[in-house]
Amino acid sequence: MANNIDRRKQTRIHVRWPITVSIDDGSIEGETRDITVVGMLINCTEPLRLNENYRISISPPNHQNIDLSCKVIWSNLYSTDGENTYGMGFCFVKVSDKDRHFLSEVVSTHHK
């Protein structure tokens, strides 16, 4: 797994894709704010535990869902439009080769 310095060197794209986080008693809806091939920033209304792993399903437009195992590496509460939302940074723990290839293609295409 890449360290924090390596993660910051990754090309990131700003996208707002719907996500669903699986938790013990259900799920939490949110959206990506930016994504790289090794991690992502999401916004949602529920806080998630730092250093915990979660199953997250991302719904990119015109593509099947991407199911990932991700770890919360940082979390921050901030307010937008009067609503409290949590911004959280995740590193990808487990990504299929097919999904990693898709993310790599999307990031390189959007970045140009």
N, CA, C and O atoms as a GROMACS GRO file, in nm:
protein
  448
    1MET      N    1   0.085  -0.118   0.000
    1MET     CA    2   0.000   0.000   0.000
    1MET      C    3   0.089   0.124   0.000
    1MET      O    4   0.192   0.129   0.067
    2ALA      N    5   0.047   0.222  -0.076
    2ALA     CA    6   0.125   0.345  -0.088
    2ALA      C    7   0.116   0.426   0.040
    2ALA      O    8   0.014   0.424   0.109
    3ASN      N    9   0.224   0.497   0.073
    3ASN     CA   10   0.216   0.584   0.191
    3ASN      C   11   0.150   0.716   0.151
    3ASN      O   12   0.120   0.738   0.034
    4ASN      N   13   0.127   0.803   0.250
    4ASN     CA   14   0.054   0.928   0.224
    4ASN      C   15   0.122   1.016   0.120
    4ASN      O   16   0.054   1.078   0.039
    5ILE      N   17   0.254   1.022   0.122
    5ILE     CA   18   0.326   1.105   0.024
    5ILE      C   19   0.304   1.050  -0.116
    5ILE      O   20   0.279   1.127  -0.209
    6ASP      N   21   0.312   0.917  -0.134
    6ASP     CA   22   0.289   0.857  -0.264
    6ASP      C   23   0.147   0.882  -0.312
    6ASP      O   24   0.125   0.908  -0.430
    7ARG      N   25   0.049   0.873  -0.221
    7ARG     CA   26  -0.090   0.895  -0.258
    7ARG      C   27  -0.111   1.036  -0.311
    7ARG      O   28  -0.186   1.054  -0.407
    8ARG      N   29  -0.048   1.134  -0.253
    8ARG     CA   30  -0.063   1.273  -0.296
    8ARG      C   31  -0.007   1.294  -0.436
    8ARG      O   32  -0.047   1.389  -0.504
    9LYS      N   33   0.084   1.209  -0.481
    9LYS     CA   34   0.141   1.222  -0.615
    9LYS      C   35   0.051   1.164  -0.722
    9LYS      O   36   0.074   1.186  -0.841
   10GLN      N   37  -0.053   1.091  -0.682
   10GLN     CA   38  -0.143   1.029  -0.779
   10GLN      C   39  -0.228   1.135  -0.849
   10GLN      O   40  -0.271   1.232  -0.787
   11THR      N   41  -0.250   1.115  -0.978
   11THR     CA   42  -0.338   1.204  -1.053
   11THR      C   43  -0.480   1.184  -1.002
   11THR      O   44  -0.528   1.071  -0.995
   12ARG      N   45  -0.546   1.293  -0.967
   12ARG     CA   46  -0.683   1.284  -0.918
   12ARG      C   47  -0.775   1.362  -1.010
   12ARG      O   48  -0.737   1.464  -1.068
   13ILE      N   49  -0.897   1.310  -1.022
   13ILE     CA   50  -0.998   1.381  -1.101
   13ILE      C   51  -1.116   1.413  -1.010
   13ILE      O   52  -1.146   1.339  -0.917
   14HIS      N   53  -1.182   1.524  -1.038
   14HIS     CA   54  -1.297   1.567  -0.960
   14HIS      C   55  -1.423   1.514  -1.027
   14HIS      O   56  -1.462   1.560  -1.134
   15VAL      N   57  -1.486   1.417  -0.961
   15VAL     CA   58  -1.610   1.358  -1.012
   15VAL      C   59  -1.707   1.342  -0.896
   15VAL      O   60  -1.667   1.321  -0.782
   16ARG      N   61  -1.834   1.353  -0.928
   16ARG     CA   62  -1.938   1.333  -0.827
   16ARG      C   63  -2.022   1.212  -0.868
   16ARG      O   64  -2.124   1.223  -0.935
   17TRP      N   65  -1.974   1.096  -0.825
   17TRP     CA   66  -2.043   0.970  -0.852
   17TRP      C   67  -2.112   0.922  -0.725
   17TRP      O   68  -2.054   0.931  -0.617
   18PRO      N   69  -2.235   0.872  -0.737
   18PRO     CA   70  -2.304   0.818  -0.619
   18PRO      C   71  -2.228   0.697  -0.562
   18PRO      O   72  -2.171   0.616  -0.635
   19ILE      N   73  -2.229   0.688  -0.428
   19ILE     CA   74  -2.167   0.574  -0.362
   19ILE      C   75  -2.262   0.521  -0.254
   19ILE      O   76  -2.347   0.593  -0.202
   20THR      N   77  -2.243   0.393  -0.224
   20THR     CA   78  -2.314   0.330  -0.113
   20THR      C   79  -2.210   0.260  -0.026
   20THR      O   80  -2.133   0.177  -0.074
   21VAL      N   81  -2.209   0.295   0.102
   21VAL     CA   82  -2.116   0.235   0.198
   21VAL      C   83  -2.194   0.132   0.280
   21VAL      O   84  -2.295   0.166   0.341
   22SER      N   85  -2.147   0.008   0.282
   22SER     CA   86  -2.210  -0.096   0.364
   22SER      C   87  -2.161  -0.082   0.508
   22SER      O   88  -2.041  -0.078   0.533
   23ILE      N   89  -2.256  -0.075   0.601
   23ILE     CA   90  -2.222  -0.070   0.744
   23ILE      C   91  -2.297  -0.183   0.814
   23ILE      O   92  -2.380  -0.250   0.753
   24ASP      N   93  -2.269  -0.204   0.941
   24ASP     CA   94  -2.326  -0.317   1.015
   24ASP      C   95  -2.478  -0.324   1.008
   24ASP      O   96  -2.534  -0.432   0.992
   25ASP      N   97  -2.545  -0.210   1.020
   25ASP     CA   98  -2.691  -0.212   1.026
   25ASP      C   99  -2.757  -0.150   0.903
   25ASP      O  100  -2.866  -0.094   0.913
   26GLY      N  101  -2.692  -0.160   0.787
   26GLY     CA  102  -2.752  -0.108   0.665
   26GLY      C  103  -2.651  -0.049   0.570
   26GLY      O  104  -2.547  -0.109   0.541
   27SER      N  105  -2.682   0.072   0.523
   27SER     CA  106  -2.592   0.138   0.429
   27SER      C  107  -2.606   0.289   0.443
   27SER      O  108  -2.703   0.340   0.498
   28ILE      N  109  -2.505   0.359   0.392
   28ILE     CA  110  -2.500   0.505   0.392
   28ILE      C  111  -2.478   0.549   0.248
   28ILE      O  112  -2.393   0.495   0.178
   29GLU      N  113  -2.556   0.647   0.204
   29GLU     CA  114  -2.542   0.701   0.070
   29GLU      C  115  -2.452   0.825   0.074
   29GLU      O  116  -2.449   0.897   0.173
   30GLY      N  117  -2.381   0.848  -0.033
   30GLY     CA  118  -2.296   0.965  -0.044
   30GLY      C  119  -2.251   0.983  -0.188
   30GLY      O  120  -2.314   0.931  -0.280
   31GLU      N  121  -2.141   1.057  -0.207
   31GLU     CA  122  -2.087   1.074  -0.341
   31GLU      C  123  -1.938   1.099  -0.335
   31GLU      O  124  -1.885   1.150  -0.236
   32THR      N  125  -1.871   1.062  -0.443
   32THR     CA  126  -1.729   1.092  -0.454
   32THR      C  127  -1.713   1.240  -0.479
   32THR      O  128  -1.803   1.304  -0.533
   33ARG      N  129  -1.600   1.296  -0.441
   33ARG     CA  130  -1.563   1.432  -0.475
   33ARG      C  131  -1.441   1.433  -0.564
   33ARG      O  132  -1.431   1.513  -0.657
   34ASP      N  133  -1.348   1.343  -0.536
   34ASP     CA  134  -1.238   1.318  -0.630
   34ASP      C  135  -1.193   1.174  -0.611
   34ASP      O  136  -1.220   1.110  -0.509
   35ILE      N  137  -1.124   1.125  -0.714
   35ILE     CA  138  -1.084   0.985  -0.714
   35ILE      C  139  -0.951   0.970  -0.786
   35ILE      O  140  -0.921   1.044  -0.881
   36THR      N  141  -0.870   0.874  -0.741
   36THR     CA  142  -0.745   0.836  -0.806
   36THR      C  143  -0.750   0.686  -0.827
   36THR      O  144  -0.852   0.623  -0.799
   37VAL      N  145  -0.643   0.627  -0.876
   37VAL     CA  146  -0.640   0.482  -0.890
   37VAL      C  147  -0.611   0.413  -0.758
   37VAL      O  148  -0.619   0.290  -0.750
   38VAL      N  149  -0.577   0.488  -0.652
   38VAL     CA  150  -0.545   0.427  -0.522
   38VAL      C  151  -0.637   0.472  -0.409
   38VAL      O  152  -0.626   0.420  -0.298
   39GLY      N  153  -0.727   0.568  -0.435
   39GLY     CA  154  -0.814   0.615  -0.328
   39GLY      C  155  -0.913   0.719  -0.375
   39GLY      O  156  -0.919   0.753  -0.493
   40MET      N  157  -0.992   0.770  -0.279
   40MET     CA  158  -1.094   0.868  -0.316
   40MET      C  159  -1.133   0.952  -0.195
   40MET      O  160  -1.111   0.913  -0.080
   41LEU      N  161  -1.192   1.066  -0.224
   41LEU     CA  162  -1.254   1.152  -0.125
   41LEU      C  163  -1.404   1.140  -0.146
   41LEU      O  164  -1.453   1.151  -0.258
   42ILE      N  165  -1.477   1.116  -0.036
   42ILE     CA  166  -1.623   1.110  -0.046
   42ILE      C  167  -1.686   1.208   0.050
   42ILE      O  168  -1.622   1.252   0.146
   43ASN      N  169  -1.811   1.242   0.025
   43ASN     CA  170  -1.895   1.320   0.116
   43ASN      C  171  -2.017   1.236   0.149
   43ASN      O  172  -2.078   1.176   0.061
   44CYS      N  173  -2.053   1.233   0.277
   44CYS     CA  174  -2.178   1.169   0.318
   44CYS      C  175  -2.221   1.230   0.451
   44CYS      O  176  -2.145   1.303   0.515
   45THR      N  177  -2.343   1.199   0.493
   45THR     CA  178  -2.398   1.262   0.613
   45THR      C  179  -2.366   1.187   0.741
   45THR      O  180  -2.392   1.238   0.850
   46GLU      N  181  -2.310   1.068   0.732
   46GLU     CA  182  -2.276   0.987   0.849
   46GLU      C  183  -2.125   0.977   0.863
   46GLU      O  184  -2.055   0.959   0.763
   47PRO      N  185  -2.073   0.989   0.984
   47PRO     CA  186  -1.929   0.969   1.003
   47PRO      C  187  -1.894   0.821   1.000
   47PRO      O  188  -1.973   0.736   1.043
   48LEU      N  189  -1.777   0.789   0.949
   48LEU     CA  190  -1.727   0.652   0.951
   48LEU      C  191  -1.600   0.648   1.035
   48LEU      O  192  -1.529   0.748   1.046
   49ARG      N  193  -1.573   0.534   1.094
   49ARG     CA  194  -1.461   0.522   1.188
   49ARG      C  195  -1.326   0.524   1.115
   49ARG      O  196  -1.305   0.455   1.016
   50LEU      N  197  -1.236   0.607   1.168
   50LEU     CA  198  -1.101   0.618   1.116
   50LEU      C  199  -1.030   0.484   1.125
   50LEU      O  200  -1.046   0.411   1.223
   51ASN      N  201  -0.952   0.451   1.024
   51ASN     CA  202  -0.873   0.328   1.015
   51ASN      C  203  -0.956   0.201   1.004
   51ASN      O  204  -0.903   0.091   1.019
   52GLU      N  205  -1.086   0.214   0.976
   52GLU     CA  206  -1.172   0.096   0.957
   52GLU      C  207  -1.188   0.070   0.807
   52GLU      O  208  -1.182   0.162   0.725
   53ASN      N  209  -1.208  -0.058   0.774
   53ASN     CA  210  -1.233  -0.097   0.636
   53ASN      C  211  -1.384  -0.104   0.611
   53ASN      O  212  -1.460  -0.146   0.698
   54TYR      N  213  -1.425  -0.061   0.491
   54TYR     CA  214  -1.566  -0.063   0.452
   54TYR      C  215  -1.577  -0.115   0.309
   54TYR      O  216  -1.485  -0.099   0.229
   55ARG      N  217  -1.692  -0.177   0.279
   55ARG     CA  218  -1.726  -0.213   0.142
   55ARG      C  219  -1.801  -0.094   0.083
   55ARG      O  220  -1.900  -0.047   0.139
   56ILE      N  221  -1.752  -0.045  -0.031
   56ILE     CA  222  -1.814   0.070  -0.096
   56ILE      C  223  -1.844   0.035  -0.241
   56ILE      O  224  -1.760  -0.021  -0.312
   57SER      N  225  -1.964   0.069  -0.283
   57SER     CA  226  -2.005   0.051  -0.422
   57SER      C  227  -2.014   0.189  -0.485
   57SER      O  228  -2.087   0.276  -0.436
   58ILE      N  229  -1.940   0.209  -0.594
   58ILE     CA  230  -1.940   0.336  -0.668
   58ILE      C  231  -2.022   0.316  -0.795
   58ILE      O  232  -2.011   0.213  -0.860
   59SER      N  233  -2.102   0.416  -0.830
   59SER     CA  234  -2.186   0.409  -0.951
   59SER      C  235  -2.144   0.514  -1.053
   59SER      O  236  -2.206   0.620  -1.062
   60PRO      N  237  -2.038   0.485  -1.131
   60PRO     CA  238  -1.999   0.580  -1.236
   60PRO      C  239  -2.105   0.584  -1.346
   60PRO      O  240  -2.175   0.485  -1.368
   61PRO      N  241  -2.119   0.697  -1.415
   61PRO     CA  242  -2.217   0.705  -1.524
   61PRO      C  243  -2.178   0.610  -1.638
   61PRO      O  244  -2.061   0.596  -1.671
   62ASN      N  245  -2.278   0.547  -1.696
   62ASN     CA  246  -2.259   0.459  -1.812
   62ASN      C  247  -2.159   0.346  -1.786
   62ASN      O  248  -2.086   0.306  -1.877
   63HIS      N  249  -2.157   0.294  -1.664
   63HIS     CA  250  -2.067   0.184  -1.629
   63HIS      C  251  -2.129   0.106  -1.515
   63HIS      O  252  -2.203   0.160  -1.433
   64GLN      N  253  -2.098  -0.024  -1.511
   64GLN     CA  254  -2.148  -0.104  -1.399
   64GLN      C  255  -2.085  -0.057  -1.269
   64GLN      O  256  -1.979   0.006  -1.270
   65ASN      N  257  -2.150  -0.088  -1.158
   65ASN     CA  258  -2.097  -0.048  -1.027
   65ASN      C  259  -1.959  -0.106  -1.002
   65ASN      O  260  -1.927  -0.216  -1.048
   66ILE      N  261  -1.878  -0.030  -0.929
   66ILE     CA  262  -1.746  -0.075  -0.888
   66ILE      C  263  -1.754  -0.104  -0.738
   66ILE      O  264  -1.787  -0.016  -0.659
   67ASP      N  265  -1.725  -0.229  -0.700
   67ASP     CA  266  -1.730  -0.269  -0.560
   67ASP      C  267  -1.588  -0.278  -0.506
   67ASP      O  268  -1.505  -0.352  -0.559
   68LEU      N  269  -1.562  -0.203  -0.399
   68LEU     CA  270  -1.427  -0.191  -0.344
   68LEU      C  271  -1.425  -0.220  -0.195
   68LEU      O  272  -1.526  -0.203  -0.125
   69SER      N  273  -1.311  -0.262  -0.147
   69SER     CA  274  -1.283  -0.262  -0.004
   69SER      C  275  -1.191  -0.143   0.019
   69SER      O  276  -1.087  -0.132  -0.045
   70CYS      N  277  -1.230  -0.054   0.112
   70CYS     CA  278  -1.158   0.072   0.133
   70CYS      C  279  -1.135   0.096   0.282
   70CYS      O  280  -1.212   0.049   0.366
   71LYS      N  281  -1.029   0.170   0.312
   71LYS     CA  282  -0.996   0.204   0.450
   71LYS      C  283  -1.002   0.355   0.468
   71LYS      O  284  -0.948   0.430   0.386
   72VAL      N  285  -1.069   0.401   0.576
   72VAL     CA  286  -1.076   0.545   0.607
   72VAL      C  287  -0.940   0.589   0.658
   72VAL      O  288  -0.891   0.537   0.758
   73ILE      N  289  -0.878   0.686   0.588
   73ILE     CA  290  -0.747   0.734   0.632
   73ILE      C  291  -0.753   0.873   0.694
   73ILE      O  292  -0.661   0.913   0.765
   74TRP      N  293  -0.861   0.947   0.668
   74TRP     CA  294  -0.885   1.073   0.738
   74TRP      C  295  -1.033   1.109   0.726
   74TRP      O  296  -1.102   1.062   0.636
   75SER      N  297  -1.080   1.192   0.818
   75SER     CA  298  -1.219   1.234   0.819
   75SER      C  299  -1.227   1.378   0.871
   75SER      O  300  -1.151   1.417   0.959
   76ASN      N  301  -1.321   1.455   0.814
   76ASN     CA  302  -1.334   1.595   0.851
   76ASN      C  303  -1.481   1.636   0.841
   76ASN      O  304  -1.545   1.609   0.740
   77LEU      N  305  -1.534   1.700   0.943
   77LEU     CA  306  -1.671   1.750   0.940
   77LEU      C  307  -1.668   1.894   0.889
   77LEU      O  308  -1.594   1.977   0.940
   78TYR      N  309  -1.748   1.922   0.789
   78TYR     CA  310  -1.762   2.060   0.744
   78TYR      C  311  -1.903   2.082   0.691
   78TYR      O  312  -1.974   1.986   0.661
   79SER      N  313  -1.942   2.203   0.680
   79SER     CA  314  -2.079   2.236   0.645
   79SER      C  315  -2.084   2.295   0.504
   79SER      O  316  -2.004   2.381   0.468
   80THR      N  317  -2.181   2.248   0.427
   80THR     CA  318  -2.206   2.305   0.295
   80THR      C  319  -2.357   2.331   0.284
   80THR      O  320  -2.437   2.243   0.314
   81ASP      N  321  -2.393   2.447   0.242
   81ASP     CA  322  -2.534   2.484   0.226
   81ASP      C  323  -2.615   2.462   0.353
   81ASP      O  324  -2.732   2.424   0.347
   82GLY      N  325  -2.553   2.484   0.469
   82GLY     CA  326  -2.624   2.469   0.594
   82GLY      C  327  -2.640   2.326   0.642
   82GLY      O  328  -2.699   2.304   0.748
   83GLU      N  329  -2.590   2.229   0.568
   83GLU     CA  330  -2.601   2.089   0.608
   83GLU      C  331  -2.464   2.039   0.653
   83GLU      O  332  -2.362   2.070   0.592
   84ASN      N  333  -2.464   1.962   0.760
   84ASN     CA  334  -2.338   1.902   0.804
   84ASN      C  335  -2.311   1.775   0.726
   84ASN      O  336  -2.392   1.682   0.727
   85THR      N  337  -2.198   1.771   0.659
   85THR     CA  338  -2.157   1.650   0.589
   85THR      C  339  -2.014   1.618   0.628
   85THR      O  340  -1.938   1.705   0.670
   86TYR      N  341  -1.981   1.494   0.613
   86TYR     CA  342  -1.846   1.447   0.645
   86TYR      C  343  -1.770   1.424   0.516
   86TYR      O  344  -1.818   1.357   0.424
   87GLY      N  345  -1.650   1.479   0.510
   87GLY     CA  346  -1.559   1.448   0.401
   87GLY      C  347  -1.461   1.345   0.454
   87GLY      O  348  -1.403   1.363   0.561
   88MET      N  349  -1.443   1.238   0.379
   88MET     CA  350  -1.353   1.130   0.424
   88MET      C  351  -1.264   1.085   0.311
   88MET      O  352  -1.307   1.071   0.196
   89GLY      N  353  -1.138   1.064   0.345
   89GLY     CA  354  -1.042   1.011   0.250
   89GLY      C  355  -1.026   0.862   0.270
   89GLY      O  356  -1.010   0.816   0.382
   90PHE      N  357  -1.031   0.787   0.162
   90PHE     CA  358  -1.017   0.642   0.164
   90PHE      C  359  -0.901   0.598   0.078
   90PHE      O  360  -0.875   0.657  -0.027
   91CYS      N  361  -0.831   0.495   0.122
   91CYS     CA  362  -0.738   0.427   0.032
   91CYS      C  363  -0.804   0.295  -0.005
   91CYS      O  364  -0.874   0.235   0.076
   92PHE      N  365  -0.780   0.250  -0.127
   92PHE     CA  366  -0.838   0.125  -0.173
   92PHE      C  367  -0.756   0.009  -0.116
   92PHE      O  368  -0.633   0.008  -0.127
   93VAL      N  369  -0.823  -0.086  -0.055
   93VAL     CA  370  -0.758  -0.204   0.000
   93VAL      C  371  -0.765  -0.319  -0.099
   93VAL      O  372  -0.668  -0.392  -0.119
   94LYS      N  373  -0.881  -0.334  -0.162
   94LYS     CA  374  -0.898  -0.442  -0.259
   94LYS      C  375  -0.980  -0.391  -0.377
   94LYS      O  376  -1.093  -0.344  -0.361
   95VAL      N  377  -0.921  -0.402  -0.497
   95VAL     CA  378  -0.985  -0.359  -0.622
   95VAL      C  379  -0.959  -0.468  -0.726
   95VAL      O  380  -0.846  -0.514  -0.740
   96SER      N  381  -1.062  -0.510  -0.797
   96SER     CA  382  -1.041  -0.609  -0.902
   96SER      C  383  -0.954  -0.549  -1.013
   96SER      O  384  -0.951  -0.427  -1.030
   97ASP      N  385  -0.886  -0.633  -1.086
   97ASP     CA  386  -0.803  -0.585  -1.198
   97ASP      C  387  -0.887  -0.508  -1.299
   97ASP      O  388  -0.843  -0.406  -1.352
   98LYS      N  389  -1.008  -0.557  -1.326
   98LYS     CA  390  -1.098  -0.492  -1.422
   98LYS      C  391  -1.135  -0.351  -1.374
   98LYS      O  392  -1.133  -0.256  -1.453
   99ASP      N  393  -1.169  -0.338  -1.246
   99ASP     CA  394  -1.207  -0.206  -1.193
   99ASP      C  395  -1.087  -0.112  -1.185
   99ASP      O  396  -1.101   0.008  -1.210
  100ARG      N  397  -0.970  -0.165  -1.151
  100ARG     CA  398  -0.849  -0.082  -1.148
  100ARG      C  399  -0.818  -0.029  -1.288
  100ARG      O  400  -0.778   0.086  -1.305
  101HIS      N  401  -0.835  -0.115  -1.388
  101HIS     CA  402  -0.812  -0.073  -1.527
  101HIS      C  403  -0.912   0.038  -1.566
  101HIS      O  404  -0.873   0.138  -1.626
  102PHE      N  405  -1.040   0.021  -1.530
  102PHE     CA  406  -1.140   0.123  -1.559
  102PHE      C  407  -1.103   0.256  -1.494
  102PHE      O  408  -1.105   0.360  -1.559
  103LEU      N  409  -1.068   0.252  -1.365
  103LEU     CA  410  -1.031   0.375  -1.294
  103LEU      C  411  -0.910   0.441  -1.358
  103LEU      O  412  -0.905   0.564  -1.372
  104SER      N  413  -0.813   0.361  -1.396
  104SER     CA  414  -0.693   0.415  -1.461
  104SER      C  415  -0.728   0.484  -1.592
  104SER      O  416  -0.677   0.592  -1.621
  105GLU      N  417  -0.815   0.424  -1.671
  105GLU     CA  418  -0.859   0.482  -1.798
  105GLU      C  419  -0.935   0.612  -1.775
  105GLU      O  420  -0.910   0.712  -1.843
  106VAL      N  421  -1.027   0.613  -1.681
  106VAL     CA  422  -1.108   0.732  -1.653
  106VAL      C  423  -1.020   0.847  -1.604
  106VAL      O  424  -1.034   0.960  -1.648
  107VAL      N  425  -0.931   0.816  -1.511
  107VAL     CA  426  -0.843   0.920  -1.457
  107VAL      C  427  -0.756   0.979  -1.567
  107VAL      O  428  -0.742   1.101  -1.576
  108SER      N  429  -0.696   0.894  -1.651
  108SER     CA  430  -0.607   0.946  -1.755
  108SER      C  431  -0.686   1.022  -1.861
  108SER      O  432  -0.634   1.120  -1.916
  109THR      N  433  -0.809   0.981  -1.892
  109THR     CA  434  -0.891   1.049  -1.991
  109THR      C  435  -0.937   1.186  -1.940
  109THR      O  436  -0.931   1.284  -2.013
  110HIS      N  437  -0.984   1.192  -1.814
  110HIS     CA  438  -1.032   1.318  -1.756
  110HIS      C  439  -0.919   1.416  -1.732
  110HIS      O  440  -0.939   1.538  -1.737
  111HIS      N  441  -0.802   1.364  -1.705
  111HIS     CA  442  -0.688   1.449  -1.667
  111HIS      C  443  -0.632   1.527  -1.786
  111HIS      O  444  -0.572   1.633  -1.768
  112LYS      N  445  -0.650   1.476  -1.907
  112LYS     CA  446  -0.590   1.539  -2.025
  112LYS      C  447  -0.656   1.670  -2.058
  112LYS      O  448  -0.617   1.736  -2.155
   0.00000   0.00000   0.00000
